[in-house]
Amino acid sequence: MQINMEASPEPVRASATVVMLRDAPGGLEVFLLKRHGLSDVLGGAYVFPGGKVDRSDAEGELHARLDRTPVQLQATLNEPDLRDEDAAALFVAALRESFEESGVLFAAEATSEVARTAWDLTREGRGFDETMAMMQLTLATGELVPWSRWITPAIGGVVRKRFDTRFFLARVPHGQVPRHDERETTHSVWLSPREALRQYWAREIELAPPQIMSLAHLSRHAGAACAIAEAASRPPPLVQPEPFIDGSLHVICYPGDERHSVRSRALPGPTRLRHVDGRFEPEGGFEALLRD
C-alpha cells in the first residue's frame, strides 16, 4: 500500500462505516471484509463494512422508518454544525452499507429469515429504500454507537478520493450471520483485533491506517460490551491525520503526536505510523500497536 503525495482534487465525501463486533470464546472479535482487488478504493485490503452517503439516504421516507428522530441522531455525533437531516443520512448510509456489503440488517423486526428475504430482494435489483418499504421495516439506529470520525488528508492518504467517515460500533443482531457479497468484497473473516494486527504484521492481510489504528484501539477491550460502553461514554473524537516526511520515510501522525496540530490524544495506541517497505508501522514494532 502506497502513500499518495500529490494533492487530491477530489471533494470530501460523507461516508459511514460499521465496525461489527461479537463475543467469542477467546474474547472480542471484529468482522472484516476483503475489498475486491480491482476496487479503486483500498482494493485488496481488509476493511469494515461501509461506504459513501448516497442521495437516497437523505430521503424522507427512509427517515420516517428510523427508530429515532434526526434531532436525536444529530445529538449523538458531537458535530454542532451538522444538520439534523445530514446526521440521519449518515445513520441510514451506515445501515444500508452494512446490509449491502454483509447482509446484516439492523431493523426492529430483523430475524435471520427477514434479513435473508431482504437480501434476496436487493440482489434482484431493488434498492434498499424500496426493500425497506416493501417489508415495512423499522431501521434500528439505536444499535449503532458513534465511535470516531476520520477525515482523509488532502496529501498523504492512501487513496486519491477523500472521505469524511463516521465510524460506528455495533453488535451483530442475534441469529444473523454476516458474509461478503462476492461483488465488492471477495472474502470475509471474524478475527480478534490482536490477531488481525498480527496477520497484518506477518503480511498475511493488508490494512489501511484507519483500520490499523481502530484495531489497535479495540485490542484494549475484552468484549463487545466494554468497547460499546466506552464509545457511548464520550463524544466521538475527530481524527485528521497529518503527513510529514522524516528523512527518507513518509509518516502519518495523529492527534497527540508532537508533530500534530492537535496536541490532545484522540485514540489509544501509537500517535504515528511510518511507511516502511510498503507497509504502515509504528516506531517500536508490533507491540507498539498494543501499548497505550
TORDO-931674 format. One record per atom (N, C-alpha, C): y, x, z. Coordinates in steps of 0.02 Angstrom, whole numbers, plus 50000, padded with zeros to 5 digits. Atoms other than C-alpha are relative to their C-alpha. Layout:
YXZ...
end
This chain:
499415004350000500005000050000500625004550000499424995750009501675007349946500644996650024499355002549981503475005450005500454999549938499535001050054504734998449882500695002650022499364997049979506295009449895500584998149954499455002650040507315000149764500244993450030499725006249973508484986349820499714994049963500295006050031507654969449790500554995349977499515004950024508664957349681499804992950019500275006649985507614942949746500374996650058499715003649942508384929349857499484999650056500455000849943507654927450030499734992950000500335006650003506394913150029499734998050068500275002649937505994902550180499244999149992500735000650002504134903150220499734999150070500325001349935502914899250359499285002549999500674997249992501304907050423499704997350064500365002449941499994900350543499475005150019500494995349973499034912850649499494995750038500525004349970497424903350687499585004050049500354996749946496554907750849499394996150022500575003249967494894904350932499755004750055500324996149947493964910051087499275001049982500694998150015492334919151050499695003250062500314996849942491054926451171500315006750019499694993649986491924943251154500744999750014499295000749988493664936251179500374996849942499575003050051495114931151068499835002549930500094998250071494834930750879500544996649958499505002550046496034927950735499704999449931500275001450067495694920950562500435003649948499664996250052496124932250414499724998249931500185001350069496114928850227500165006149957499854994550047495994941950089500334997149938499645002250059497294939149955499655002349937500294998250064496674939149776500315006649976499764993450021496824956649703500544999849948499495000650051497924950349562500644996550025499415003349973499164941749677500605004749998499404995850001500954947849659500315000950069499784999249931501184946549848499415002350041500524997249957500054958049951499304999149972500665000650032498624957549826499495004650033500544996249969497004963149909500065001050075499894999249928497744963150085499734994050038500215005349955497124952950232500624997250035499405003249975498404940350291499814993850041500085006549968498624924750397500184994749948499825005350048498704908150302500754998550002499295001550002500464904350243500285000649930499664999550064501714903650102500704997250004499295002050000503464898650049500074992550006499845007149994504274881950083500114997249930499935003450064504114870249934500494994250007499535005650000505324856549883499694993950033500335005949972504034843449932499975000150076500034999549927504034849950111500604996850034499395002949973505774842850134500064992549989499965007150016505354825150079499964995750063499965004449942505754811150200499344996550015500635003449987504074802650177499525004350041500414995549961503164817950242500285000850071499704999249934504404820050385499864993950044500155006149963504044802050434499285000150028500694999549978502224807250458499915005350055500044994849948502634820750586499974996750069500055002749932502204818050769500605001650044499374998749966503904824950821500574999449951499425000950043505644822050753500275006849977499684993850021506604835150654500445003150054499584997449946507804836750801499585003750051500444996849952506374840750919499715006549972500284993950030505634853350797500525005549996499474995050005507294862150771500115003450067499874997349934507464864550958499495005350020500534995249981505844874750965500085006849965499994994050043506374888050838500525005250020499494995249977507844896550928500465002149942499564998750057508934895150772500564994750000499485005149993510544885850816500314997849933499685001750064511194886450636499534996749951500505003150045509604879250560500074992450002499965007450003509744861250501499344997050023500605003449975508524848950579499504998949943500455001450056507834844350407499665006349976500304993750021507534862650365499475002350050500514998449949506614865150529499374995949987500585004250014505494850450488499635002449938500324997450061505174857650313499595006250015500384994049981504604874050393499344998050033500615002249968503344864950501499534996949948500425003050053502724854850351499695005549958500274994550040502544870850250499435003550036500534996849961501524878650390499374995749999500575004550000500384863450399499684999749930500265000550068500224862150210499655006449978500294993750022499914880550177499345001550037500624998749963498614882050316499444995649974500515004450028497714867050242499795002349930500174998250069497824872550060499625006649996500324993450004497264890350097499365000550041500594999349957495944887350231499624993550011500345006349989495504868850233500104997150069499885002449932496094866950413500584995049999499515005450002497024850550436500224998550072499715001749935498174848750586500294993049996499795006950002498274829850599499664996350058500255003549941498014817550740499304997249989500645003350014496524809350655499515004649964500374995350043495784825150577499355002350032500674997549987493934825850614499805004749944500234995650054492944838150511499884996149936500125004250059492464823850394500664998249966499345001750028494284818550372500305006149964499734993950030494794836550337499645001449934500384998850062493404838250207500214995149946499785005050050493934822050120500685001949973499334998050022495744827850114499965006249955500104993950041495184844950047499764998149930500265002150066494194836449908500534996749958499475003450038495684825749859500505005149971499534995150026496824840849843499675004449947500354996150051495504850349745499964996249934499995004150060495534835849623500684999949967499334999450030497374839349592500544996050035499485003849964498264827949716500395004750045499584996049957499714835349811499874998550073500095000949928499734837449998500344993650023499645006049980501044823750017499644993749978500375005850024500044811749910499374998950040500625000549961498444815450005500144997250070499845002449933499264812750175500184992549998499815007050006499984796150114499394995749987500615003950015498324790250042499574999050062500445000249942497414794150204500364997650063499615002549944498824787950317499945004350062500104995349946498764803550424500675001850034499424997749962499984809050560499935007550010500034992749997500364827650549500165002550070499964997849930500134836750715500405006450006499574994149991501624848350726499945002850071500064997849931501304849150913499465005250010500524994949995499794860250879500265006949981499714993650021500944873850809500515002450051499534997249952501844885150932500395005649966499604994650031503294895450860499905006550038500184993649970502904913850890500505005549984499534994850019504064925250791500294998349932499675000850064505214926350641500115006849969499954993650034505124940550514500404999149936499625000050062506394944050376499895006549963500154994150040505884956050238500645003949984499414996150016507114970450215500145000249925499824999650071508064971950050499735006449969500284993650022507474990050037499505002350052500484997249952505924997450114499434995350017500565004549989504754982450109499415002049956500594998550040503014982350033499944995649938499985004250060503424968849905500724999249978499325000950027504924965749792500294993350024499755006449977505024947549845500185000450074499785000049931505914943950008499874993250032500185006149965505404931150138500324999850070499785001449931506114923650297499454995650029500635003249982504474919250380499974998350074500125002049931504184909250538499255000150013500704999549980502534913550621499864995150056500225004749949501624900150720499315001950025500674999349974500114901350835499684993050005500355006349994498794887650835499255001150010500725000349996497024884450891499734996049941500325004050052495874878450753499744993550031500245006349971495524859850784499244999950009500715000349984493824856250861499604997149941500455002450053492454854350731500185002349930499804997850067493454861350585499845007549992500204993150015492894877550501500445002549943499584997450054494204887350403499605004249951500344996050052493694895650240500525001949948499544998150054494514904350092499914995249942500005005150053494934894049938499715002349934500284997250062494174905649804500494999949943499474999850051495824904649710500515005350020499514995149976497254913049801499685005150047500344995549952496044920749927499265000549982500694998850023494324928349897499515001550056500444998649943493634931950071500374997950063499705001849936493924926450250499555002450056500394997249945493394932750419500364998550066499745000249932493614930050606499895006950031500054993549967493984946250699500424999950063499554998949944494654951250867500595004149974499434996050023496394958750848499855007550000500164992849996495744975750904499535002049944500474998350053494294975250780500334999949932499635000150063495454970350638500405006449991499624993750003496554985250680499535006049990500484994550009495024996550693499785000449928500225000050069494424991150521500575002449954499434997550038496174994250454500045007650006499954992949988496195011550533499455003849963500564997050035494495015250455500044999049924499885001550072495205009550285499484995449971500485005050023493934995550276500354993749975499585005650022495294982250256500725002549994499294998250009497124982850204500434994850035499545004449965498524975650310500725002249985499294998650007500404974350286500315000850070499704998849935501604979450426500074993850045499965005649953501934961750493499334998150030500665001449973500064958950511499785005350050500174994649953499824975950593500344998850067499625000949939501194972650720499794993650037500225006349969500614954650750499325000850033500664998849970498824960150781500065004550062499884995849942499444973750898500254995750058499745004649949500394960150993499424995850029500545004349978498864948751001499465003850039500514996149966497754962951062500125000350075499845000249928498634961251231499724993850034500215006449971497894943851257499244999350001500725000849993496154939751320499744993849965500235006250030496084922251248500574996249967499505003950036496974909051144500514996950046499545003349953497714900051294500535004850024499534994949977498524916151355500525001549947499534998550054499294920051186500484994349987499585005850013499934902351160500494998850057499555000949943500644901151336500575005049998499474995050005501594917451311500504998249947499555001950054502304911251146500444994150021499635005949979502824894651224500505001450055499584998649942503674903251370500685003149982499374996850019505074911351269500194998349928499805001450069506094908951110499675005049952500294995450049505324916350952500485005749984499554994550015506044933850927500105000849925499854998450070506884938750764499845007449988500204993250017506124954250684500265001549930499744997750065507124962650545499865007449995500164992950006506274979050501500555003949965499504995750031507424993450458499675006549980500324993950024506755007550349500475006050002499624993850007507315025650350499525005549979500414994350021506695042550287500055005450053500044994749949506125055650413499635005949968500304994450036505845071950321499714997649935500335002250061504565067950188499684993150008500345006349986503985051650268500494994149998499655006449994504585033750244499784996850065500145003049935504705024950411500324993150003499715006649986504965006750460500054999450076499925000849928505705003850633500174992850017499945006949977505814987950736500464999850061499545000549942506974981250872499725003750061500204996049943506944992751022499925007449984500054993050020506745008750922500695003250003499364996549995508105021950943500395000049935499675000150065508475020850756500184993049977499875006950021508565001750750500674997650027499345002649980510224992450759499964995450060500105004349941509484980750891499615004150052500304995549952509084990551049499494996850046500495003349958508084977351144499374998649960500645000950034506234976051101499884992649985500215006850018505594960651011499254999050008500735000450000503734964651016499715005650043500354994549968502504974651119499705004649947500304995450048501684989751039500505005049975499554994850026502465003550934500654997049973499365002350027504285002250880500125002749930499944997750069503995011150714499325001449970500604998350038502675013450580500205005049946499884995050051502605028750468499534998849941500425000850059501945028050290499695006749983500364993750008500625041650281499384998949956500585000650045499385043550136499854992849981500095006850024499675025750077499864994950054500145004549945499475018150249500555000250052499515000349946500645012450388499655001450066500314998349936500265020250556500545002150049499524998049949501165023250721499935007450018500064993449971501555040050795499514999550060500495000249945500115043950914499334997149980500655002150023498715036850807499814992950020500245006849990497645021250827500164997250069499905002649932497795019751016500724998050013499305001949991499685018750999500134992749981499935007050018499455001550921499854995550060500255004149944498674995451084500385001350065499624998449940499905003151208500684996549999499325002949994501504995051272500525005549995
end
